[in-house]
Amino acid sequence: MSDPGRVAQADRAIVFVHGVLGAPGESFGGWPNIIAHDGTTLPGHGKVSDFAVYAVDYEADFKSSVKLDDVAIGVSRELAASQIFKRHRHVWLVAHSMGGLVLKRSMVRWLIEKKEVLLTSP
């Protein structure tokens, strides 16, 4: 969701995970845009506008599979394989509704697969 220039320079990121009938671009309203233009400084974290913003899209996974675990496996693999956790020092995950359940199951998958590094801070 962020422009590539911001992503390349950001050491902090926010990842949005939408609810069951949502979509990455619409579920969080104007928040990604608000974040991109918010000059507020967070103590110890820089300006809000310096955060890279991402959104997870699991809509197709959910339509093809009715099992929460199947969707969570897809999301956990996609996030783990992404460069988000390598590119950014701090990553905040923000979920809405079913997205929270998908995200919780994804984190459980990381523990099962011994990917605890994705869950800890440096």
Buried (B, 14 or more C-beta within 10 A) or exposed (E): BBEEEBBEEBEBBBBBBBBBEBEBEEBBEEBBEEBBEBEEEEEEEEEBBBBBBBBBBBBEBBEEBEEBEBBBBBBBBBBBEEEBBEBBEBBEBBBBBBBBBBBEBBBEBBEEEEBEEBEEEE
